[in-house]
């Protein structure tokens, strides 16, 4: 899993999503823009973060996060209930 660089700062975040109201785009392959980092925060339950570049799937549960590098292709797998949001950095 990637590490957030020290020189970036947060500039926006999504609303709190649940597995019941997850945007369809999140479960299809997508990426952040060039120069934009994302941090996926799991606040309740769990889900699977899928790195479409390496094929690695990582299960995340409450209190865990995934750092998403700029332009990294990825998607989510929802397996049960989850609450989460994404914070963006540049």
C-alpha positions, 0 to 999 in steps of 0.5 A: 500500500502506498504512503502519503508524501509529506509535501501534500495537503488535504483540499477536499473530501467526499461525503460519507458513503455506505455500501447501500449508497456507494457511487457506481463509479467506485465499484468500477475501475477508475483513478484519481487525476495526475498529481492528486492523492486519495485516502480511503477511510473506513469508518464502519464495517469493511470492504475490499480495496482492489489495485487494478494495476497489481491485481492485489486486493486488500481487506479494510475494516473500521479505522483502516485506510488505503492511500491511493497514488495519483492516476492509480487504477483501482476499484472497491468490492463491497462485501457486507455493510461499510461506511467510508469517505475519500479525502483528496490531497495535492 
